[in-house]
Amino acid sequence: MIEISLTIFYILIGYFIISKSSFFKLPSIPTYWLIIIFGIKIILSILITLIYTYYYSDRAVADIFKYFDDSKIMFDALKTNVLHYVQMVVGLDLNSAYFHEHYYSKMHYWNRVNNSNFLSDTHVMIRFNAIVRLFSFGFFHVHNVFINFLSLIGLVAIFKVFRKLYIDKEKWLFLIIVLTPSLLFWGSGLLKEGLIILALGLFLLNFFNITEQWSFKSLLIIIFTCIIILFSKLIILIALIPGVLGFLIHKKVKSIHLSYLYSLLVIILMSLILYFIKHPLNPIDIIINKQQDFIYLVEKMDVRSAIYQPKFNNLWDLLAYTPQALINVFLRPFLWESYSVFTLFSALENLLIILFCVVLLFFRTKKTSFSALFYFSILFALVLAIVIGLTTPILGAIVRYKIFVLLFFLLAIGNQFNTTKFLSIFNSLIPFNKIKN
């Protein structure tokens, strides 16, 4: 009863902020739309919790529970030493033997045995849950409210970035952002995707703002969000680099095409130089090592959704597999590969996106706009899809990882959709206005 009351209390606070804050005032979008979406996300978070409680009942391997459970050990440091809690939350523990002995060794997921680099995406979620415990008193569903409110901030930020590309189509843009099925679903659970949505949205909003007008506040937000993305999902930060560089070059070069072409050439050249001089941070070896981490996981555990992928050893292996990598991300899982409710959900979403692309051929706007933001989105989606496809031989993981690929792909092509023409034909076929009560 206490958990229900506390959860409702924080939901009402969220509603109050949405209705009063200027940040949530969007052109052509009624405030109640945001309130409804927030409610839908809360309901989905409860559904995800139920699925991981009763369908995938092993709590020890469920992402929504394992980082929440580990965070209790960090939070309990408040009872004995407040300074230790603060140090662990902000990352100033310096990985000392003392902290490992008294705290981290008691956590199940602070360290990953097969991690090939020093960045662990488990730390962010454990720290996040340890902070929210200050307000939740350990009640799980309160954490669901917090993560969904933060992810909603990220979605609103993405809307503010792309509304320049969707002039007079703001409602259509809003629907793409909040109703892309996999993004809505996975972005509503107590998962790192919620924090990535927040960080990615605020990064993009402040990056594009600072290119127009210098702001120290925007710079601080850019740095902070980059840190979150770096320690949550490194490949997203890698995928952002070509688009960010291309947009900056476009500030000096008038041609959009040349700007992003120069960006790709610079990235490819730098990657090859780092690869051939054997620099430890060259992106090619990082991709190879990440793929081998996943293959190790497949061999160690009984992964039902594992797909065959040859082990990469050099650059040429990556280049040869890239076409298949794109197929894996954009088209798989196929319907006949659906071994669970999650993969079936993703397979149906793939069909919907293919159907939308076909419809787009017949309802495309005559005045097509290919702005710098369009190329930014396409390049980000393409690079991210390649990296995911090369590093991930598990369909179940691809389903979650590719949600940002689908979002930015739809944001890029969605602008070309002639909504007026489509709705006029749709209404003529199904004349709702003629239906009487």
C-alpha positions in Angstrom: 0.0 0.0 0.0 2.9 2.4 0.9 4.5 1.7 -2.5 1.3 2.4 -4.4 0.8 5.7 -2.5 4.4 6.8 -3.0 4.3 5.9 -6.7 1.1 7.8 -7.3 2.6 10.8 -5.4 5.6 10.9 -7.7 3.4 10.4 -10.8 1.3 13.5 -9.7 4.5 15.5 -9.3 5.5 14.5 -12.8 2.2 15.6 -14.1 2.5 18.9 -12.3 5.9 19.6 -13.8 4.8 18.7 -17.3 1.8 21.0 -17.1 3.7 24.0 -15.6 7.2 23.8 -16.9 8.0 25.9 -20.1 10.3 23.1 -21.3 7.3 21.0 -22.0 5.4 23.7 -23.9 5.7 22.5 -27.5 4.3 24.2 -30.7 1.1 22.5 -32.0 1.3 19.8 -29.2 -1.3 20.0 -26.5 0.1 19.5 -23.0 -2.3 16.7 -22.3 -0.6 14.7 -25.1 2.6 14.7 -23.0 0.6 13.7 -19.9 -1.0 10.8 -21.8 2.4 9.6 -23.1 3.9 9.8 -19.6 1.0 7.7 -18.4 1.4 5.2 -21.2 5.1 4.9 -20.3 4.3 4.2 -16.7 1.8 1.5 -17.7 4.4 -0.1 -20.0 7.0 0.0 -17.2 4.6 -2.0 -15.0 4.0 -4.4 -17.9 7.8 -4.9 -18.3 8.1 -5.5 -14.6 5.4 -8.1 -14.7 7.0 -9.8 -17.7 10.3 -10.0 -15.9 8.6 -11.2 -12.7 6.4 -13.9 -14.1 7.6 -14.8 -17.6 11.3 -14.4 -17.3 11.3 -15.2 -13.6 15.1 -15.4 -13.0 15.5 -12.1 -11.2 19.3 -12.5 -11.1 19.7 -12.1 -14.9 16.9 -9.5 -15.5 18.4 -6.1 -16.3 15.6 -4.2 -14.6 16.2 -6.0 -11.3 19.9 -6.9 -11.1 21.2 -3.3 -11.1 18.4 -2.2 -8.8 19.4 -5.0 -6.4 23.1 -4.1 -6.6 22.3 -0.5 -5.9 21.1 -1.4 -2.4 24.7 -2.2 -1.4 25.9 1.2 -2.5 22.9 2.9 -0.9 23.4 1.1 2.4 26.8 2.8 2.7 24.8 5.8 3.9 24.2 3.9 7.2 27.9 3.7 8.0 29.8 6.3 5.9 28.0 9.0 3.9 31.3 10.1 2.3 31.7 6.6 0.8 28.2 6.7 -0.7 29.0 10.1 -2.3 32.3 8.9 -3.6 30.8 5.8 -5.2 27.9 7.8 -6.8 30.1 10.4 -8.4 32.9 8.0 -9.3 35.6 9.3 -6.9 36.3 6.0 -5.3 39.4 5.7 -7.5 38.8 1.9 -7.7 40.7 1.4 -4.4 41.0 -2.0 -2.9 39.0 -0.8 0.1 35.9 0.0 -2.0 36.1 -3.3 -3.8 36.4 -5.3 -0.6 33.6 -3.6 1.3 31.2 -2.8 -1.5 31.8 -3.8 -5.1 32.8 -7.4 -4.3 29.3 -7.8 -2.8 27.6 -6.7 -6.0 26.9 -9.3 -8.7 27.1 -7.0 -11.7 29.6 -4.2 -10.9 32.3 -6.0 -12.8 32.0 -8.1 -15.9 34.6 -10.8 -16.4 34.5 -10.7 -20.1 34.7 -6.9 -20.5 37.4 -6.0 -23.1 37.7 -2.3 -22.1 37.6 -0.1 -19.0 34.1 1.2 -19.6 31.3 -0.6 -17.9 27.7 0.1 -18.7 26.6 -1.5 -15.5 28.0 1.3 -13.3 25.6 4.0 -14.6 22.4 2.1 -13.8 23.7 1.0 -10.4 24.6 4.6 -9.5 21.3 5.9 -10.9 19.3 3.5 -8.7 21.4 4.3 -5.7 20.5 8.0 -6.2 16.8 7.3 -6.7 16.7 5.2 -3.5 17.1 8.5 -1.6 13.4 9.2 -2.7 12.0 5.8 -3.3 12.7 4.2 0.1 13.5 1.0 -1.8 10.2 0.7 -3.6 10.8 -0.5 -7.2 7.9 1.2 -9.0 9.1 4.6 -7.8 12.2 4.0 -9.9 10.0 3.3 -12.9 8.4 6.8 -12.5 11.8 8.5 -12.3 13.3 6.8 -15.3 10.2 7.5 -17.4 10.1 11.1 -16.5 13.8 11.5 -17.4 13.3 9.7 -20.7 10.3 11.9 -21.5 12.7 14.9 -21.1 14.9 13.3 -23.7 12.1 12.7 -26.1 10.9 16.3 -25.8 14.5 17.5 -26.4 14.6 15.4 -29.6 11.3 16.9 -30.7 12.7 20.4 -30.2 15.8 19.5 -32.4 13.8 18.0 -35.3 10.9 20.4 -35.5 13.0 22.6 -37.8 12.9 19.7 -40.2 9.1 19.2 -39.7 7.7 22.7 -40.2 3.9 22.5 -40.2 4.2 18.7 -39.4 4.9 19.0 -35.6 2.1 16.5 -34.6 3.4 14.0 -37.1 7.0 14.4 -35.7 5.7 14.0 -32.1 3.9 10.7 -33.0 7.1 9.4 -34.7 9.2 10.1 -31.6 6.8 8.9 -28.9 5.1 6.0 -30.7 8.0 4.2 -32.4 7.1 0.8 -30.9 10.5 -0.6 -29.7 11.7 2.8 -28.4 8.4 3.3 -26.5 8.6 -0.1 -25.0 12.3 -0.5 -24.1 12.5 3.2 -23.2 9.8 2.8 -20.5 11.5 0.1 -18.4 14.1 0.5 -15.6 16.8 0.1 -18.2 19.8 2.1 -19.4 17.9 3.0 -22.6 15.9 5.5 -20.5 19.0 7.3 -19.5 20.4 7.1 -23.0 17.3 8.8 -24.4 17.7 11.6 -21.8 21.4 12.0 -22.5 21.1 11.8 -26.3 18.2 14.2 -26.5 19.9 16.8 -24.3 23.2 16.4 -26.1 21.6 17.0 -29.5 19.5 19.9 -28.3 22.5 21.7 -26.8 24.9 20.8 -29.5 22.7 22.3 -32.2 22.0 25.3 -30.0 25.7 26.0 -29.3 26.5 25.9 -33.0 24.1 28.9 -33.4 24.9 30.7 -30.2 27.7 30.1 -27.7 26.5 29.1 -24.2 28.6 27.9 -21.3 25.6 26.1 -19.9 25.1 24.2 -23.1 28.8 23.2 -23.1 28.5 21.8 -19.6 25.3 19.8 -20.6 27.1 18.5 -23.7 30.1 17.3 -21.6 27.8 15.7 -18.9 25.6 13.9 -21.5 28.7 12.7 -23.3 29.9 11.1 -20.1 26.5 9.4 -19.6 26.5 8.0 -23.1 30.2 7.0 -22.9 29.5 4.9 -19.8 26.1 3.7 -20.9 26.5 2.7 -24.6 29.9 3.6 -26.1 28.8 2.7 -29.6 26.2 5.5 -29.6 28.9 8.0 -28.9 31.1 6.5 -31.7 28.1 6.7 -34.1 27.5 10.4 -33.3 31.1 11.4 -34.3 30.6 11.4 -38.1 27.4 13.3 -38.0 28.7 15.9 -35.5 31.8 16.4 -37.5 29.8 16.7 -40.7 27.5 19.3 -39.2 30.5 21.4 -38.0 32.2 21.2 -41.4 28.9 22.4 -42.9 29.3 25.6 -41.0 32.3 26.3 -43.1 31.4 24.5 -46.3 28.2 25.5 -48.1 27.6 22.1 -49.8 25.8 19.7 -47.5 26.9 16.7 -49.5 30.6 17.7 -49.4 30.4 18.4 -45.7 29.3 14.9 -44.7 31.6 13.4 -47.4 34.6 15.2 -45.9 33.5 14.0 -42.5 33.4 10.3 -43.6 36.7 10.6 -45.3 38.3 12.1 -42.1 36.8 9.4 -39.9 37.9 6.6 -42.2 41.4 8.0 -42.6 41.9 8.5 -38.8 40.5 5.0 -38.1 42.9 3.4 -40.6 45.9 5.3 -39.2 45.1 4.3 -35.6 44.5 0.7 -36.8 47.8 0.3 -38.7 49.9 2.0 -35.9 48.2 -0.4 -33.5 46.8 2.3 -31.2 44.8 0.7 -28.4 41.9 3.0 -28.9 41.5 2.5 -32.6 37.8 1.9 -33.4 38.4 -1.2 -35.6 40.0 -3.2 -32.8 37.4 -2.0 -30.3 34.7 -3.4 -32.6 36.6 -6.7 -33.0 37.1 -7.0 -29.2 33.4 -6.2 -28.5 32.3 -8.9 -31.0 34.6 -11.4 -29.3 33.0 -10.4 -25.9 29.6 -11.4 -27.3 30.9 -14.6 -28.8 32.4 -15.5 -25.4 29.0 -14.8 -23.9 27.2 -17.0 -26.5 29.7 -19.9 -25.8 29.5 -19.6 -22.1 25.7 -19.3 -21.8 22.7 -21.0 -23.5 21.7 -18.0 -25.6 18.5 -19.0 -27.6 18.7 -16.1 -30.0 22.3 -16.5 -31.0 23.0 -16.2 -34.8 26.0 -17.4 -36.6 28.7 -14.8 -37.0 32.3 -15.5 -38.0 34.9 -14.4 -35.5 36.6 -11.2 -36.8 40.3 -10.9 -36.8 41.1 -7.9 -38.9 39.7 -5.0 -40.9 39.0 -7.1 -44.0 36.7 -9.4 -42.0 34.7 -6.4 -40.9 34.3 -5.1 -44.4 33.2 -8.5 -45.8 30.5 -8.9 -43.1 29.2 -5.3 -43.2 26.3 -6.0 -45.7 25.1 -8.9 -43.6 25.4 -6.7 -40.5 23.0 -4.2 -42.0 20.5 -6.9 -42.9 20.7 -8.2 -39.3 19.8 -4.8 -37.8 17.3 -3.5 -40.3 15.4 -6.7 -41.2 16.0 -9.3 -38.5 14.5 -10.9 -36.6 12.3 -12.4 -39.3 8.9 -13.7 -38.2 10.1 -17.4 -38.3 13.0 -16.4 -36.0 10.6 -15.2 -33.3 11.5 -17.4 -30.3 9.9 -15.1 -27.7 7.4 -12.3 -27.2 10.2 -9.7 -27.5 11.6 -11.0 -30.8 8.0 -11.4 -32.2 7.3 -7.8 -31.3 10.5 -6.7 -33.1 9.7 -8.8 -36.2 6.2 -7.2 -36.5 7.8 -3.8 -36.1 10.2 -4.5 -38.9 7.2 -5.4 -41.1 5.5 -2.1 -40.2 8.5 -0.1 -41.1 8.9 -1.9 -44.4 5.2 -1.2 -45.1 5.7 2.5 -44.2 8.6 2.7 -46.7 6.4 1.2 -49.4 3.6 3.7 -48.6 6.1 6.5 -48.6 6.8 5.8 -52.3 3.2 6.8 -53.1 2.8 9.6 -50.6 6.1 11.4 -50.9 6.1 15.2 -50.7 6.9 17.0 -54.0 9.2 19.5 -52.4 11.7 17.2 -50.8 13.9 18.7 -48.1 17.4 17.2 -47.6 18.8 19.5 -44.9 21.9 19.0 -42.8 19.8 17.5 -40.1 18.5 14.9 -42.6 22.0 13.8 -43.4 23.0 13.8 -39.7 20.2 11.4 -38.9 20.9 9.1 -41.8 24.6 9.0 -41.1 24.0 8.4 -37.4 21.5 5.6 -38.0 23.7 3.9 -40.7 26.9 4.0 -38.6 25.1 2.8 -35.5 23.5 0.0 -37.5 26.9 -1.2 -38.9 28.5 -1.2 -35.4 25.6 -3.0 -33.8 25.5 -5.6 -36.7 29.2 -6.2 -36.5 29.5 -6.6 -32.7 26.2 -8.4 -31.8 25.6 -12.0 -32.8 22.5 -12.2 -30.6 19.1 -11.3 -32.0 17.7 -10.6 -28.5 20.4 -8.0 -28.0 20.0 -6.5 -31.5 16.2 -5.9 -30.7 17.1 -3.5 -27.9 20.2 -2.0 -29.3 18.7 -0.9 -32.6 15.9 1.3 -31.2 17.9 4.4 -31.9 18.7 3.2 -35.4 15.0 2.9 -36.1 14.1 6.2 -34.5 16.6 8.3 -36.5 15.9 6.4 -39.7 12.2 7.2 -39.3 13.0 10.8 -38.3 15.0 11.2 -41.5 12.5 9.7 -44.0 9.4 10.7 -42.1 9.8 14.3 -43.2 9.2 13.1 -46.8 5.8 11.7 -46.0 2.9 13.7 -47.4 0.5 13.5 -44.4 -2.1 15.8 -46.0 -2.5 13.7 -49.1 -2.5 10.4 -47.1 -5.1 11.6 -44.6 -7.4 13.0 -47.4 -7.4 9.6 -49.2 -7.8 7.7 -45.8 -10.7 9.9 -44.8 -12.4 9.3 -48.2 -12.1 5.6 -47.8 -13.2 5.6 -44.1 -15.4 8.7 -43.7 -15.6 9.0 -39.9 -17.3 12.3 -40.2 -20.3 10.6 -41.8 -20.7 8.1 -38.9 -23.6 9.2 -36.7 -24.2 8.1 -33.1 
